[in-house]
Amino acid sequence: MPFLALEIELAGPVATIWMNRPDLHNAFDENLITELTAACKALDDDRDVRVVILAGRGKSFSAGADLNWMKRAANNGIDENLDDARALANMLRVLAEMKKPTIARVQGAALGGGTGLTAACDIAVASTRAFFATSEVKFGIIPSAISPYVVRAIGARQAYRYFQSAERIAAERAYQIGLVHEVVEPEQLDAKVAEIVAALIQGGPLAQAAAKELIRAVDNQPINQTLVEDTAHRIAHLRATPEAKDGIAAFLDKRSPAWIGE
């Protein structure tokens, strides 16, 4: 589908979704939410795409919700507001539950929903110029839709502080609390993303999708016989797949597995 607020860049097995509203700091409205949902679904279904990078054109990654959109929403009734909230929550879930590895490339401001997009990606790489905030309370609202992903990333204890204070979180602080995995100088940002992409391409695509499901299944669960049995079933079923058989044979034969090629 043609996009107005996004650009999709394909480079071999890597797809980059560029949020393309630089004059508005890639703030999102109903159109960008719809397009980003559609783009994530389309790329997840594309067998030629192995890794998806989420990035923003211009100085900012994403300044969160477009203020004009928020103003329109404030004048709407509860039903219209509920529809908007569901669309945003669904977009974040579609991004977070993609079968393929996702990387947030954060070069600048990532505020409100921008922090949520960062947390919803599997991996986040930030420039030293990046900064974050769950700033919603400054507008009399709460970071509701993004909360599952931000709390998952930074934990409830940190969320109690930042959800209420709306303080700006510098890149290094974001690294310390678990919001991002790497912080590099701006000129090194793309090289660090490429380094992680190269590592991801080495893994089996079915195994990576299964690994993401595994994390969701075991996170915060008690270690009991039910969980142990579930993990046993997961590895047993995966071992029987053609991908796993080829991966093990390739290692023993000292060759590349089929998903990498020669």
N, C-alpha and C positions, 0 to 999 in steps of 0.2 A: 504494500500500500504506500502511496506517497505521503511523506511526512512534512509538516510545516514547522514544527518546533524541534525536530530531531534531524540528525544526519547519521546514516549508518555507513561505516567505513569497514570494508572487508580486506584483510591481508592474509591470504592463505587460510589457515584454520582459526584465525583470530578475528573477531568482530568487535568493533568499538562503536558504542552508542554515544554520540555526541549530543548533549543537550545544547540547543543552538538558539538561545535567547540572550546573547551576551549583553545587550543594552539593558536588559532587565535582570542581569546577574543570574540567568537561568532559573529564575523563580517560576514555580509551576502553577498553572491554572488547570481548568477542566480539560483543555485541549492537550496540554503536555501529559497530563495523567493518562488520558485515553491512548495517546500515541506511545507512551513508554510501556504501558501494559501490552499493547499490540506488538511492539517491537520485541519485548522479552519473550512472548509466546512464539513469535515467528522464528526467532533465532534458536530457541530451545528445540524447535522441531526440525531445524536445518542440520542434517547429518554431517555436512561439511564444516560446521562451526564447532570448534572444540573449547574455546575460551571466549568469554564476553567481558569486555572492559566498559565501564560506565564513566564518562568524562563530561566536562563542561567547557564550552568555548568561552574565550575571554578570560577575565581576571578571576572570576568566581566559579566554583564548582556548582553550587546552587544556594541561593539565598532563601530557600524554603518557599512558602506559599506567596504567590503574587498578592500584594496588598489590595489591588483593585478587585481581584477575585474574592478576597476575604471581605471586602466592603460590600460587594454584591451579596455574598453569603449572609452577612449580618442583617441584610434587609429581607432575606427570604424567611419562609416559615420553617417549622421543624421538619416537615417532610422533605423539602428541597435540601436542607442542611444535612439530613440523614443520607440522602442519595449521594451528595458530594463526599461525605465522610466515608461512606462505603466504597466509593470509587477509589479514593486515596488509599484506604486500608487494603483493598484488593490489589492495587498496583504494587504496593510494598510486598505483599505476600507472593505475588507472581514472581517478582524479582528475587526474593529470598529463597523461593522453592524451585528455582530453575535447576534442571538436572546437571547443567554444566557449571564449571567453576566460573565465578564472577569476581572481578577486581574493580574496586573504586579507585580512580585516579584523581586525587584531590589536590588541586594546585592553589586554591585560595579559599574564600569564604564558603563554609558549608553550614548554614544556619537552619535551625528548626527542621523542616523536612529534608534539608540537605544533610544534616547529621543523621537523619533516619535512613536516607539512601545509602550513606556510607556504612552504617551498621547492618543494613539489609544485605549488602554484598558479602561474599565469603571472605574476601581479603581486601584490606584497605591500605593504600600507599599514599602518604601525604608529603607535600612540600613543606619546608620549614616556614613558608609563608601562609600555610593553611591555618584556619582556625574554625572552631565549632561552637555551637551553643544550642541548648534546648531553651529557646527564648520565648516560648509561647505564653508564659505567665505575664510577660510584659504587655501582652495584648488582651489579658483577661481570659485566656483560654489555657488548655493543657496539651502536652505533647502526646495525645492519645493514640493516634494511628501509628506513630513511630515507636511507641513505648515498648512493644514486645522485642524489638530488634535492638534498641539502645540498652535496655535493661539486660538483655542477653549478653551484650558486649561488655558493659562496664559494671554490671552487678547492681543490686538494689541499693547497697550502701552509698555508692557514688551517685546513683540516680536521685536519692533523697536530697542530696545537696544541689545538683545541677538542675533538676526539674523545678526546684523552688527558687533558686537564686538567679537562674538564667545567666550566670557568669560566662564570659568568653573563655573558651578552652583552647589554649595554644597547642600547636602541633605536638610539641614534646610532652605536654601534659596529657594529650589524647593518647599518646603512645603509652604513657605510664599507667593509665587506667584501663587500657585494653580496647579503646575505640579504633585505633589503627595499628597495623602490624609493623610498618616501617615509616621512618621520617628521614627524608634526604633533602639536600639542597635542590633548589628549583631546576638547575641545569642537569641534575641527575635523575629527575623524576621518571622520565620515559625509559631510561636505561634500567632502573630498578624494576619497573613494571615489566619490561621485556625479559629481565632475568627470571622473574617469577613465572611469566608465561612459558618460558623455555622449560622450566621444571614441571609445570603442569602438563605440557604436551607429552612428557614421558610416561604419564600414567594412563591406564586403560580407561576409556570413557565410561563404560558400564560400571567399572569399579569405583570411579569417582562419584558417579551418581549414587551408587550404593553406599559409599562412605558418608555422603551428606545425609542420606536417610538414616544411617546408623547413628550419627551424632544426635539427630532429633529424637531417635528412639531411646538412647541411653542417658541423655542429659538430664540431670536432676532426678534420676530414678533410683530407688533403693536397689542395692545389689542383692537380689534374691534368686531363687531357682527359676522363676519365670523369666527374669532378665537373662540369666545365664543360658537358658534353653533358647531364648530368642536369638542371642548372639551366635549360638552354635548353628542354628538353622540358617542364619544369614550367610555364614562363611561356607557351610556345606553346599548350599544352593549355588553360590557364586563360583566355587571350585569346579562345578560341573559345566560351566558355560564355555562356549568356544573361545571367548576372549581370555579367560583364565588359563585354559589349556594351552593356548598359543603363547601366552605370556611366560608360563613356566618353561615350555619347550624352548622358547627363544633364549631365555636365560641360560639354559643348559647347553644350547647349541651355539652360544656366543654370537647371536644375531639380533637384529631389531625385531620387535613384535610387529604384527600386521598394522596396528594403529599408528605406528611411526613410519614404517616403510624403510627402505634401504637408505 
